[in-house]
Amino acid sequence: MLLLLIIAGFQTSSAALSFFIYLIRKYPRVQKKTEIKLKNNENNQNLTMVRLYWLIYLDAIINEVLRFTSPSIGTNRKLMADYHLP
């Protein structure tokens, strides 16, 4: 998912990263858990694409930020009818 952010373009990427920073600062518990996951680094390895792939919590946060806020114009969703969860 992180690679998708990098490839998608700089404006949408910068908007998504801005939303990410804003929202992670808004929820300190999530920020702390993310820091712990990132610092849980065996043998002080550098962050590689393979290691980023296995950071499932970070991927979930990025997906939630993209779901919650739209980084590009014109992708707003509007509910056309009432929906009730079963």
C-alpha positions as CSV (number, residue, x, y, z in Angstrom):
1,M,0.0,0.0,0.0
2,L,2.8,2.4,0.8
3,L,4.3,1.8,-2.6
4,L,0.9,2.7,-4.2
5,L,1.1,6.0,-2.3
6,I,4.5,6.7,-3.8
7,I,3.6,5.7,-7.3
8,A,0.2,7.4,-7.4
9,G,1.5,10.9,-7.8
10,F,2.9,13.6,-5.6
11,Q,-0.2,15.7,-5.0
12,T,-2.4,12.8,-3.9
13,S,0.6,11.4,-1.9
14,S,1.2,14.7,-0.1
15,A,-2.5,15.0,0.7
16,A,-2.6,11.5,2.0
17,L,0.5,11.9,4.1
18,S,-0.9,15.2,5.5
19,F,-4.1,13.5,6.5
20,F,-2.1,10.6,7.9
21,I,0.0,12.9,10.1
22,Y,-3.0,14.9,11.2
23,L,-5.0,11.8,12.1
24,I,-2.2,9.9,13.8
25,R,-1.5,13.0,15.9
26,K,-5.2,13.2,16.8
27,Y,-5.1,9.7,18.2
28,P,-2.1,9.3,20.4
29,R,-2.8,5.7,21.3
30,V,-2.6,4.8,17.6
31,Q,0.6,6.8,17.2
32,K,2.2,5.1,20.2
33,K,1.3,1.6,18.9
34,T,2.7,2.5,15.5
35,E,5.9,3.8,17.0
36,I,6.2,0.5,18.9
37,K,5.7,-1.5,15.8
38,L,8.2,0.5,13.8
39,K,10.8,0.4,16.7
40,N,10.3,-3.4,17.1
41,N,13.3,-3.9,14.8
42,E,15.3,-7.1,15.1
43,N,19.0,-6.5,14.8
44,N,18.5,-2.8,14.0
45,Q,17.6,-3.6,10.4
46,N,16.8,-0.8,8.0
47,L,13.3,-0.4,6.8
48,T,13.1,-2.2,3.4
49,M,10.2,-2.9,1.1
50,V,10.1,-6.4,2.4
51,R,9.9,-5.2,6.0
52,L,7.3,-2.6,5.2
53,Y,5.2,-5.3,3.6
54,W,5.0,-7.1,6.9
55,L,4.0,-4.0,8.9
56,I,0.3,-5.0,8.8
57,Y,-0.7,-2.4,11.4
58,L,0.8,0.4,9.5
59,D,-0.9,-0.8,6.3
60,A,-4.2,-0.9,8.1
61,I,-3.7,2.7,9.3
62,I,-2.9,3.9,5.8
63,N,-6.0,2.1,4.4
64,E,-8.1,3.7,7.1
65,V,-6.8,7.1,6.3
66,L,-7.5,6.7,2.6
67,R,-11.0,5.4,3.4
68,F,-11.7,8.2,5.9
69,T,-10.3,11.1,3.8
70,S,-10.1,11.3,0.0
71,P,-6.7,12.6,-1.2
72,S,-8.0,13.4,-4.6
73,I,-10.8,15.6,-5.9
74,G,-13.9,13.9,-7.2
75,T,-13.9,10.7,-5.3
76,N,-16.4,11.7,-2.7
77,R,-19.0,9.0,-2.1
78,K,-22.6,9.8,-1.4
79,L,-25.1,7.3,0.0
80,M,-28.1,7.3,-2.3
81,A,-30.4,5.4,0.1
82,D,-30.6,4.5,3.7
83,Y,-28.6,1.4,4.6
84,H,-29.1,-0.6,7.8
85,L,-26.6,-3.1,8.9
86,P,-28.0,-6.6,9.2
